Amino acid sequence: MIALKYNDDHSHLIGEILAEVKPRKIVVQVIAAAYADGYEKKSDGITLMPELEFSSFKMKHPAGVAHDWLYFMGMSNPFLPKNIKTEREARLWCDNWFSDALKDFSHPIRARVWWFGLRVGGWRAWKIHRDRSDPYGKK
């Protein structure tokens, strides 16, 4: 089992899910950081894809929570490679991370479709997650 360093109702369950799924290291790291920051309460999970949520556990998909957190963090995202210098590049990295995470969670077709949707309209969500007036606004 993967031990995550955060305290919420789902930490143990998410650790077990990640141990079973065995996603890439960066996927685990970003999910752990998002939950450590308490972002599950602020995230809507995977927007427009309720079938991917863990509804029987009354929890949001960890990849959706982490992707929302990455959008919230913007250029302050500690996982961004050093060569990323613009918000556009950062959003692309976050969207690619989300696609990889969905593939790791065995959703390869949805990963491709959702990646395309994020590239087309994700700029709005990127802005909203970091807008101070939004309920998910900056810290």
Steps between C-alpha positions, in 0.01 A plus 500: 500500500613857427507725805384853426578791728167671543203465728153479355221249479644329194875492561514132586268405215691708246825344616350156441363599159838637391673185621260291291512721190879550514508833312820677403694665779408854389130408508530379859703806600252750357198320647669491841584872479145593400350310792764630740388848400138407577392553141250212496250730675545770234511278191206377297695188398475421130251750358233351272623144562314386812533138387871520582444618856519260791135569588454182701770637732352853488826638367629677193746343259852568634626591151229765468577644842871513418441658159281770656779560753757530219280759328464683832876503555572631149864600463551430873456128436808342663500212249541714188823433316744790521485562124132607519486879494142593400152433630411345165784250534404432864139428404617264225719316753203474742271370224761245394536394864122448520499294181781281636315462831180390326699248295655369822147461643408293190305765311712529180222604260351752740852632567542594134153653468533692825849623410359647179214666691743650748717637222197662336324643806730447797625860490172603662531245783867599537393860555205414726702278734744782561256794510475652848121547466443131425410268790806297398710817485856551612610428853 
